[in-house]
Amino acid sequence: MRVLAAQELAPGACREVLAGTTPVALFNLSGTFHAISNVCLHRGGPLGQGVLDGPLVLCPWHAWAFDVTTGVSDVNPQLRVRRFDVKVEDGQVYVKAE
């Protein structure tokens, strides 16, 4: 599902998008796009409104952190949010969310 034009998300930035009906947090990590669930495991905070610190996104509600490349929590590897496949083609970003 096309979610936005690549130029709309600068390196180091994140954004909430919908892939169909699925809420997704989309990240541009040094020119490579990554997508994870937009819902933090702690209290449901919007990860797409968080702040990137390297490959980690900090949830804006309570600062829980997840690696945007894997979805794994930075403090407990047993916790992970769903990760989605991302493709950039002809300047458009596509997220596969089923």
Backbone as XML, in Angstrom:
<?xml version="1.0"?>
<chain id="A" units="angstrom">
  <residue number="1" name="MET">
    <atom name="N" x="0.840" y="-1.166" z="0.000"/>
    <atom name="CA" x="0.000" y="0.000" z="0.000"/>
    <atom name="C" x="0.889" y="1.234" z="0.000"/>
  </residue>
  <residue number="2" name="ARG">
    <atom name="N" x="0.662" y="2.155" z="-0.942"/>
    <atom name="CA" x="1.414" y="3.407" z="-0.986"/>
    <atom name="C" x="1.000" y="4.254" z="0.209"/>
  </residue>
  <residue number="3" name="VAL">
    <atom name="N" x="2.015" y="4.777" z="0.935"/>
    <atom name="CA" x="1.704" y="5.584" z="2.113"/>
    <atom name="C" x="2.121" y="7.047" z="1.973"/>
  </residue>
  <residue number="4" name="LEU">
    <atom name="N" x="3.175" y="7.326" z="1.191"/>
    <atom name="CA" x="3.587" y="8.708" z="0.936"/>
    <atom name="C" x="4.726" y="8.745" z="-0.059"/>
  </residue>
  <residue number="5" name="ALA">
    <atom name="N" x="5.049" y="9.953" z="-0.518"/>
    <atom name="CA" x="6.213" y="10.149" z="-1.376"/>
    <atom name="C" x="7.449" y="10.188" z="-0.480"/>
  </residue>
  <residue number="6" name="ALA">
    <atom name="N" x="8.531" y="9.572" z="-0.915"/>
    <atom name="CA" x="9.745" y="9.493" z="-0.107"/>
    <atom name="C" x="10.239" y="10.869" z="0.325"/>
  </residue>
  <residue number="7" name="GLN">
    <atom name="N" x="10.088" y="11.864" z="-0.519"/>
    <atom name="CA" x="10.574" y="13.210" z="-0.198"/>
    <atom name="C" x="9.786" y="13.873" z="0.939"/>
  </residue>
  <residue number="8" name="GLU">
    <atom name="N" x="8.647" y="13.303" z="1.309"/>
    <atom name="CA" x="7.826" y="13.869" z="2.377"/>
    <atom name="C" x="8.338" y="13.543" z="3.772"/>
  </residue>
  <residue number="9" name="LEU">
    <atom name="N" x="9.298" y="12.625" z="3.876"/>
    <atom name="CA" x="9.820" y="12.223" z="5.180"/>
    <atom name="C" x="11.346" y="12.330" z="5.162"/>
  </residue>
  <residue number="10" name="ALA">
    <atom name="N" x="11.847" y="13.371" z="5.788"/>
    <atom name="CA" x="13.284" y="13.650" z="5.796"/>
    <atom name="C" x="14.040" y="12.617" z="6.638"/>
  </residue>
  <residue number="11" name="PRO">
    <atom name="N" x="15.331" y="12.414" z="6.362"/>
    <atom name="CA" x="16.139" y="11.535" z="7.204"/>
    <atom name="C" x="16.079" y="11.983" z="8.661"/>
  </residue>
  <residue number="12" name="GLY">
    <atom name="N" x="15.925" y="11.003" z="9.559"/>
    <atom name="CA" x="15.832" y="11.293" z="10.982"/>
    <atom name="C" x="14.432" y="11.626" z="11.458"/>
  </residue>
  <residue number="13" name="ALA">
    <atom name="N" x="13.464" y="11.556" z="10.557"/>
    <atom name="CA" x="12.088" y="11.915" z="10.907"/>
    <atom name="C" x="11.197" y="10.679" z="10.960"/>
  </residue>
  <residue number="14" name="CYS">
    <atom name="N" x="10.040" y="10.855" z="11.611"/>
    <atom name="CA" x="9.049" y="9.796" z="11.666"/>
    <atom name="C" x="7.668" y="10.401" z="11.449"/>
  </residue>
  <residue number="15" name="ARG">
    <atom name="N" x="6.732" y="9.522" z="11.125"/>
    <atom name="CA" x="5.376" y="9.981" z="10.838"/>
    <atom name="C" x="4.401" y="8.831" z="11.018"/>
  </residue>
  <residue number="16" name="GLU">
    <atom name="N" x="3.196" y="9.172" z="11.413"/>
    <atom name="CA" x="2.109" y="8.207" z="11.466"/>
    <atom name="C" x="1.468" y="8.149" z="10.089"/>
  </residue>
  <residue number="17" name="VAL">
    <atom name="N" x="1.238" y="6.938" z="9.591"/>
    <atom name="CA" x="0.568" y="6.743" z="8.308"/>
    <atom name="C" x="-0.405" y="5.575" z="8.446"/>
  </residue>
  <residue number="18" name="LEU">
    <atom name="N" x="-1.277" y="5.466" z="7.474"/>
    <atom name="CA" x="-2.162" y="4.306" z="7.388"/>
    <atom name="C" x="-1.752" y="3.481" z="6.184"/>
  </residue>
  <residue number="19" name="ALA">
    <atom name="N" x="-1.569" y="2.185" z="6.396"/>
    <atom name="CA" x="-1.344" y="1.245" z="5.301"/>
    <atom name="C" x="-2.644" y="0.458" z="5.195"/>
  </residue>
  <residue number="20" name="GLY">
    <atom name="N" x="-3.529" y="0.942" z="4.332"/>
    <atom name="CA" x="-4.892" y="0.411" z="4.314"/>
    <atom name="C" x="-5.593" y="0.915" z="5.553"/>
  </residue>
  <residue number="21" name="THR">
    <atom name="N" x="-5.959" y="0.006" z="6.444"/>
    <atom name="CA" x="-6.590" y="0.400" z="7.709"/>
    <atom name="C" x="-5.650" y="0.205" z="8.904"/>
  </residue>
  <residue number="22" name="THR">
    <atom name="N" x="-4.399" y="-0.170" z="8.642"/>
    <atom name="CA" x="-3.438" y="-0.451" z="9.706"/>
    <atom name="C" x="-2.637" y="0.794" z="10.063"/>
  </residue>
  <residue number="23" name="PRO">
    <atom name="N" x="-2.680" y="1.238" z="11.335"/>
    <atom name="CA" x="-1.856" y="2.376" z="11.752"/>
    <atom name="C" x="-0.392" y="1.960" z="11.857"/>
  </residue>
  <residue number="24" name="VAL">
    <atom name="N" x="0.459" y="2.704" z="11.166"/>
    <atom name="CA" x="1.873" y="2.368" z="11.054"/>
    <atom name="C" x="2.710" y="3.587" z="11.437"/>
  </residue>
  <residue number="25" name="ALA">
    <atom name="N" x="3.834" y="3.328" z="12.102"/>
    <atom name="CA" x="4.836" y="4.356" z="12.363"/>
    <atom name="C" x="5.929" y="4.166" z="11.316"/>
  </residue>
  <residue number="26" name="LEU">
    <atom name="N" x="6.153" y="5.203" z="10.513"/>
    <atom name="CA" x="7.123" y="5.139" z="9.424"/>
    <atom name="C" x="8.317" y="6.015" z="9.767"/>
  </residue>
  <residue number="27" name="PHE">
    <atom name="N" x="9.518" y="5.495" z="9.502"/>
    <atom name="CA" x="10.755" y="6.182" z="9.871"/>
    <atom name="C" x="11.697" y="6.251" z="8.682"/>
  </residue>
  <residue number="28" name="ASN">
    <atom name="N" x="12.423" y="7.357" z="8.574"/>
    <atom name="CA" x="13.489" y="7.493" z="7.598"/>
    <atom name="C" x="14.783" y="7.516" z="8.390"/>
  </residue>
  <residue number="29" name="LEU">
    <atom name="N" x="15.478" y="6.399" z="8.391"/>
    <atom name="CA" x="16.715" y="6.247" z="9.135"/>
    <atom name="C" x="17.873" y="6.352" z="8.152"/>
  </residue>
  <residue number="30" name="SER">
    <atom name="N" x="18.451" y="7.535" z="8.047"/>
    <atom name="CA" x="19.580" y="7.795" z="7.141"/>
    <atom name="C" x="19.279" y="7.410" z="5.701"/>
  </residue>
  <residue number="31" name="GLY">
    <atom name="N" x="18.049" y="7.672" z="5.256"/>
    <atom name="CA" x="17.676" y="7.400" z="3.876"/>
    <atom name="C" x="17.043" y="6.039" z="3.640"/>
  </residue>
  <residue number="32" name="THR">
    <atom name="N" x="17.011" y="5.196" z="4.668"/>
    <atom name="CA" x="16.354" y="3.892" z="4.572"/>
    <atom name="C" x="15.065" y="3.939" z="5.385"/>
  </residue>
  <residue number="33" name="PHE">
    <atom name="N" x="13.978" y="3.509" z="4.767"/>
    <atom name="CA" x="12.675" y="3.576" z="5.415"/>
    <atom name="C" x="12.366" y="2.286" z="6.169"/>
  </residue>
  <residue number="34" name="HIS">
    <atom name="N" x="11.762" y="2.458" z="7.356"/>
    <atom name="CA" x="11.369" y="1.336" z="8.208"/>
    <atom name="C" x="9.970" y="1.604" z="8.724"/>
  </residue>
  <residue number="35" name="ALA">
    <atom name="N" x="9.211" y="0.525" z="8.970"/>
    <atom name="CA" x="7.848" y="0.675" z="9.477"/>
    <atom name="C" x="7.592" y="-0.351" z="10.572"/>
  </residue>
  <residue number="36" name="ILE">
    <atom name="N" x="6.981" y="0.144" z="11.659"/>
    <atom name="CA" x="6.565" y="-0.718" z="12.755"/>
    <atom name="C" x="5.147" y="-0.323" z="13.152"/>
  </residue>
  <residue number="37" name="SER">
    <atom name="N" x="4.548" y="-1.106" z="14.026"/>
    <atom name="CA" x="3.231" y="-0.763" z="14.546"/>
    <atom name="C" x="3.286" y="0.624" z="15.175"/>
  </residue>
  <residue number="38" name="ASN">
    <atom name="N" x="2.229" y="1.386" z="15.024"/>
    <atom name="CA" x="2.173" y="2.722" z="15.609"/>
    <atom name="C" x="1.755" y="2.685" z="17.073"/>
  </residue>
  <residue number="39" name="VAL">
    <atom name="N" x="1.506" y="1.492" z="17.622"/>
    <atom name="CA" x="0.970" y="1.364" z="18.972"/>
    <atom name="C" x="2.034" y="0.822" z="19.923"/>
  </residue>
  <residue number="40" name="CYS">
    <atom name="N" x="2.446" y="1.639" z="20.883"/>
    <atom name="CA" x="3.420" y="1.219" z="21.893"/>
    <atom name="C" x="2.812" y="0.134" z="22.776"/>
  </residue>
  <residue number="41" name="LEU">
    <atom name="N" x="3.627" y="-0.845" z="23.155"/>
    <atom name="CA" x="3.160" y="-1.950" z="23.983"/>
    <atom name="C" x="2.843" y="-1.529" z="25.419"/>
  </residue>
  <residue number="42" name="HIS">
    <atom name="N" x="3.395" y="-0.434" z="25.867"/>
    <atom name="CA" x="3.216" y="-0.018" z="27.252"/>
    <atom name="C" x="1.806" y="0.486" z="27.518"/>
  </residue>
  <residue number="43" name="ARG">
    <atom name="N" x="1.423" y="1.584" z="26.906"/>
    <atom name="CA" x="0.098" y="2.169" z="27.138"/>
    <atom name="C" x="-0.580" y="2.596" z="25.844"/>
  </residue>
  <residue number="44" name="GLY">
    <atom name="N" x="-0.087" y="2.087" z="24.710"/>
    <atom name="CA" x="-0.726" y="2.377" z="23.435"/>
    <atom name="C" x="-0.351" y="3.709" z="22.827"/>
  </residue>
  <residue number="45" name="GLY">
    <atom name="N" x="0.754" y="4.286" z="23.268"/>
    <atom name="CA" x="1.198" y="5.573" z="22.735"/>
    <atom name="C" x="1.515" y="5.502" z="21.251"/>
  </residue>
  <residue number="46" name="PRO">
    <atom name="N" x="1.444" y="6.647" z="20.555"/>
    <atom name="CA" x="1.678" y="6.697" z="19.112"/>
    <atom name="C" x="3.172" y="6.782" z="18.769"/>
  </residue>
  <residue number="47" name="LEU">
    <atom name="N" x="3.773" y="5.663" z="18.410"/>
    <atom name="CA" x="5.203" y="5.632" z="18.127"/>
    <atom name="C" x="5.597" y="6.539" z="16.968"/>
  </residue>
  <residue number="48" name="GLY">
    <atom name="N" x="4.683" y="6.762" z="16.045"/>
    <atom name="CA" x="4.960" y="7.645" z="14.915"/>
    <atom name="C" x="5.067" y="9.112" z="15.298"/>
  </residue>
  <residue number="49" name="GLN">
    <atom name="N" x="4.732" y="9.434" z="16.534"/>
    <atom name="CA" x="4.910" y="10.793" z="17.052"/>
    <atom name="C" x="6.128" y="10.875" z="17.965"/>
  </residue>
  <residue number="50" name="GLY">
    <atom name="N" x="6.889" y="9.779" z="18.022"/>
    <atom name="CA" x="8.053" y="9.713" z="18.895"/>
    <atom name="C" x="9.250" y="10.442" z="18.334"/>
  </residue>
  <residue number="51" name="VAL">
    <atom name="N" x="10.389" y="10.224" z="18.976"/>
    <atom name="CA" x="11.648" y="10.849" z="18.586"/>
    <atom name="C" x="12.648" y="9.743" z="18.290"/>
  </residue>
  <residue number="52" name="LEU">
    <atom name="N" x="13.345" y="9.879" z="17.167"/>
    <atom name="CA" x="14.379" y="8.909" z="16.816"/>
    <atom name="C" x="15.681" y="9.252" z="17.527"/>
  </residue>
  <residue number="53" name="ASP">
    <atom name="N" x="16.301" y="8.236" z="18.102"/>
    <atom name="CA" x="17.622" y="8.341" z="18.699"/>
    <atom name="C" x="18.434" y="7.205" z="18.093"/>
  </residue>
  <residue number="54" name="GLY">
    <atom name="N" x="19.095" y="7.490" z="16.969"/>
    <atom name="CA" x="19.724" y="6.417" z="16.200"/>
    <atom name="C" x="18.625" y="5.528" z="15.663"/>
  </residue>
  <residue number="55" name="PRO">
    <atom name="N" x="18.740" y="4.195" z="15.834"/>
    <atom name="CA" x="17.687" y="3.311" z="15.341"/>
    <atom name="C" x="16.529" y="3.132" z="16.319"/>
  </residue>
  <residue number="56" name="LEU">
    <atom name="N" x="16.586" y="3.798" z="17.468"/>
    <atom name="CA" x="15.530" y="3.654" z="18.470"/>
    <atom name="C" x="14.515" y="4.776" z="18.367"/>
  </residue>
  <residue number="57" name="VAL">
    <atom name="N" x="13.239" y="4.418" z="18.472"/>
    <atom name="CA" x="12.191" y="5.426" z="18.592"/>
    <atom name="C" x="11.751" y="5.436" z="20.044"/>
  </residue>
  <residue number="58" name="LEU">
    <atom name="N" x="11.640" y="6.638" z="20.608"/>
    <atom name="CA" x="11.172" y="6.816" z="21.977"/>
    <atom name="C" x="9.709" y="7.199" z="21.930"/>
  </residue>
  <residue number="59" name="CYS">
    <atom name="N" x="8.871" y="6.414" z="22.583"/>
    <atom name="CA" x="7.444" y="6.706" z="22.627"/>
    <atom name="C" x="7.234" y="8.064" z="23.299"/>
  </residue>
  <residue number="60" name="PRO">
    <atom name="N" x="6.392" y="8.914" z="22.720"/>
    <atom name="CA" x="6.197" y="10.244" z="23.296"/>
    <atom name="C" x="5.451" y="10.238" z="24.626"/>
  </residue>
  <residue number="61" name="TRP">
    <atom name="N" x="4.797" y="9.147" z="24.978"/>
    <atom name="CA" x="4.035" y="9.117" z="26.223"/>
    <atom name="C" x="4.888" y="8.778" z="27.438"/>
  </residue>
  <residue number="62" name="HIS">
    <atom name="N" x="5.695" y="7.722" z="27.354"/>
    <atom name="CA" x="6.444" y="7.277" z="28.536"/>
    <atom name="C" x="7.874" y="6.861" z="28.205"/>
  </residue>
  <residue number="63" name="ALA">
    <atom name="N" x="8.351" y="7.215" z="27.029"/>
    <atom name="CA" x="9.745" y="6.997" z="26.610"/>
    <atom name="C" x="10.166" y="5.529" z="26.505"/>
  </residue>
  <residue number="64" name="TRP">
    <atom name="N" x="9.207" y="4.619" z="26.332"/>
    <atom name="CA" x="9.613" y="3.254" z="26.001"/>
    <atom name="C" x="10.275" y="3.320" z="24.624"/>
  </residue>
  <residue number="65" name="ALA">
    <atom name="N" x="11.302" y="2.522" z="24.408"/>
    <atom name="CA" x="12.058" y="2.590" z="23.160"/>
    <atom name="C" x="12.044" y="1.256" z="22.427"/>
  </residue>
  <residue number="66" name="PHE">
    <atom name="N" x="11.932" y="1.361" z="21.102"/>
    <atom name="CA" x="11.935" y="0.187" z="20.234"/>
    <atom name="C" x="12.858" y="0.444" z="19.051"/>
  </residue>
  <residue number="67" name="ASP">
    <atom name="N" x="13.563" y="-0.595" z="18.623"/>
    <atom name="CA" x="14.425" y="-0.511" z="17.448"/>
    <atom name="C" x="13.522" y="-0.515" z="16.213"/>
  </residue>
  <residue number="68" name="VAL">
    <atom name="N" x="13.597" y="0.517" z="15.410"/>
    <atom name="CA" x="12.696" y="0.616" z="14.254"/>
    <atom name="C" x="13.052" y="-0.387" z="13.156"/>
  </residue>
  <residue number="69" name="THR">
    <atom name="N" x="14.250" y="-0.956" z="13.197"/>
    <atom name="CA" x="14.640" y="-1.921" z="12.172"/>
    <atom name="C" x="14.139" y="-3.324" z="12.486"/>
  </residue>
  <residue number="70" name="THR">
    <atom name="N" x="13.863" y="-3.601" z="13.775"/>
    <atom name="CA" x="13.441" y="-4.943" z="14.179"/>
    <atom name="C" x="12.125" y="-4.968" z="14.950"/>
  </residue>
  <residue number="71" name="GLY">
    <atom name="N" x="11.772" y="-3.853" z="15.577"/>
    <atom name="CA" x="10.590" y="-3.787" z="16.432"/>
    <atom name="C" x="10.855" y="-4.221" z="17.857"/>
  </residue>
  <residue number="72" name="VAL">
    <atom name="N" x="12.096" y="-4.595" z="18.192"/>
    <atom name="CA" x="12.441" y="-5.122" z="19.509"/>
    <atom name="C" x="12.659" y="-3.991" z="20.513"/>
  </residue>
  <residue number="73" name="SER">
    <atom name="N" x="12.176" y="-4.212" z="21.742"/>
    <atom name="CA" x="12.373" y="-3.280" z="22.846"/>
    <atom name="C" x="13.853" y="-3.166" z="23.175"/>
  </residue>
  <residue number="74" name="ASP">
    <atom name="N" x="14.273" y="-1.964" z="23.584"/>
    <atom name="CA" x="15.690" y="-1.793" z="23.926"/>
    <atom name="C" x="16.041" y="-2.337" z="25.308"/>
  </residue>
  <residue number="75" name="VAL">
    <atom name="N" x="15.047" y="-2.628" z="26.162"/>
    <atom name="CA" x="15.345" y="-3.132" z="27.504"/>
    <atom name="C" x="14.919" y="-4.584" z="27.724"/>
  </residue>
  <residue number="76" name="ASN">
    <atom name="N" x="14.013" y="-5.076" z="26.897"/>
    <atom name="CA" x="13.535" y="-6.451" z="27.055"/>
    <atom name="C" x="13.356" y="-7.075" z="25.676"/>
  </residue>
  <residue number="77" name="PRO">
    <atom name="N" x="14.299" y="-7.903" z="25.246"/>
    <atom name="CA" x="14.222" y="-8.483" z="23.903"/>
    <atom name="C" x="13.012" y="-9.395" z="23.682"/>
  </residue>
  <residue number="78" name="GLN">
    <atom name="N" x="12.304" y="-9.730" z="24.755"/>
    <atom name="CA" x="11.081" y="-10.527" z="24.618"/>
    <atom name="C" x="9.917" y="-9.676" z="24.121"/>
  </residue>
  <residue number="79" name="LEU">
    <atom name="N" x="10.032" y="-8.359" z="24.276"/>
    <atom name="CA" x="8.968" y="-7.447" z="23.837"/>
    <atom name="C" x="9.303" y="-6.906" z="22.462"/>
  </residue>
  <residue number="80" name="ARG">
    <atom name="N" x="8.320" y="-6.959" z="21.586"/>
    <atom name="CA" x="8.532" y="-6.405" z="20.244"/>
    <atom name="C" x="7.201" y="-5.963" z="19.664"/>
  </residue>
  <residue number="81" name="VAL">
    <atom name="N" x="7.254" y="-4.871" z="18.915"/>
    <atom name="CA" x="6.094" y="-4.434" z="18.149"/>
    <atom name="C" x="6.231" y="-5.009" z="16.744"/>
  </residue>
  <residue number="82" name="ARG">
    <atom name="N" x="5.130" y="-5.101" z="16.068"/>
    <atom name="CA" x="5.136" y="-5.671" z="14.719"/>
    <atom name="C" x="5.935" y="-4.787" z="13.766"/>
  </residue>
  <residue number="83" name="ARG">
    <atom name="N" x="6.715" y="-5.421" z="12.918"/>
    <atom name="CA" x="7.492" y="-4.743" z="11.884"/>
    <atom name="C" x="6.858" y="-5.046" z="10.535"/>
  </residue>
  <residue number="84" name="PHE">
    <atom name="N" x="6.876" y="-4.068" z="9.638"/>
    <atom name="CA" x="6.289" y="-4.240" z="8.309"/>
    <atom name="C" x="7.358" y="-4.073" z="7.243"/>
  </residue>
  <residue number="85" name="ASP">
    <atom name="N" x="7.195" y="-4.796" z="6.137"/>
    <atom name="CA" x="8.098" y="-4.642" z="4.994"/>
    <atom name="C" x="7.821" y="-3.312" z="4.308"/>
  </residue>
  <residue number="86" name="VAL">
    <atom name="N" x="8.903" y="-2.643" z="3.903"/>
    <atom name="CA" x="8.814" y="-1.345" z="3.231"/>
    <atom name="C" x="9.565" y="-1.430" z="1.914"/>
  </residue>
  <residue number="87" name="LYS">
    <atom name="N" x="9.000" y="-0.797" z="0.882"/>
    <atom name="CA" x="9.640" y="-0.746" z="-0.431"/>
    <atom name="C" x="9.524" y="0.684" z="-0.935"/>
  </residue>
  <residue number="88" name="VAL">
    <atom name="N" x="10.608" y="1.197" z="-1.522"/>
    <atom name="CA" x="10.578" y="2.500" z="-2.175"/>
    <atom name="C" x="10.745" y="2.263" z="-3.664"/>
  </residue>
  <residue number="89" name="GLU">
    <atom name="N" x="9.791" y="2.752" z="-4.421"/>
    <atom name="CA" x="9.796" y="2.555" z="-5.866"/>
    <atom name="C" x="9.303" y="3.828" z="-6.551"/>
  </residue>
  <residue number="90" name="ASP">
    <atom name="N" x="10.074" y="4.316" z="-7.491"/>
    <atom name="CA" x="9.725" y="5.541" z="-8.234"/>
    <atom name="C" x="9.408" y="6.699" z="-7.290"/>
  </residue>
  <residue number="91" name="GLY">
    <atom name="N" x="10.179" y="6.797" z="-6.198"/>
    <atom name="CA" x="10.014" y="7.904" z="-5.266"/>
    <atom name="C" x="8.825" y="7.777" z="-4.330"/>
  </residue>
  <residue number="92" name="GLN">
    <atom name="N" x="8.149" y="6.627" z="-4.351"/>
    <atom name="CA" x="6.987" y="6.403" z="-3.497"/>
    <atom name="C" x="7.326" y="5.332" z="-2.462"/>
  </residue>
  <residue number="93" name="VAL">
    <atom name="N" x="6.794" y="5.493" z="-1.245"/>
    <atom name="CA" x="7.026" y="4.532" z="-0.165"/>
    <atom name="C" x="5.801" y="3.643" z="-0.037"/>
  </residue>
  <residue number="94" name="TYR">
    <atom name="N" x="6.045" y="2.343" z="-0.045"/>
    <atom name="CA" x="4.991" y="1.344" z="0.089"/>
    <atom name="C" x="5.229" y="0.512" z="1.345"/>
  </residue>
  <residue number="95" name="VAL">
    <atom name="N" x="4.176" y="0.251" z="2.098"/>
    <atom name="CA" x="4.257" y="-0.570" z="3.301"/>
    <atom name="C" x="3.320" y="-1.748" z="3.119"/>
  </residue>
  <residue number="96" name="LYS">
    <atom name="N" x="3.846" y="-2.944" z="3.370"/>
    <atom name="CA" x="3.022" y="-4.160" z="3.270"/>
    <atom name="C" x="2.475" y="-4.484" z="4.661"/>
  </residue>
  <residue number="97" name="ALA">
    <atom name="N" x="1.199" y="-4.221" z="4.843"/>
    <atom name="CA" x="0.540" y="-4.508" z="6.118"/>
    <atom name="C" x="-0.719" y="-5.310" z="5.819"/>
  </residue>
  <residue number="98" name="GLU">
    <atom name="N" x="-0.779" y="-6.498" z="6.377"/>
    <atom name="CA" x="-1.937" y="-7.363" z="6.124"/>
    <atom name="C" x="-2.660" y="-7.649" z="7.401"/>
  </residue>
</chain>
